[in-house]
């Protein structure tokens, strides 16, 4: 499992898939989410704009990622 740092929370689920290149575009990200191919915290998630917070675990395809907030310097 790899970790992804975000600067602020929450972040919408489809944006994470898009920015991490798990989907080639925002439209593709929304499609795979609505089709039930994405798991958040162990449950299938179909809400494209689901708010993701630090500690959430997202699974899609062969990828499993944990969200962490980037510490302030």
Secondary structure, DSSP 8 states (H G I E B T S, - for coil): -EEEEESSS-EEHHHHHHHTTSSSSHHHHHHHHHTT-EEETTEE---TT-EE-TT-EEEETTEEEEEEE----
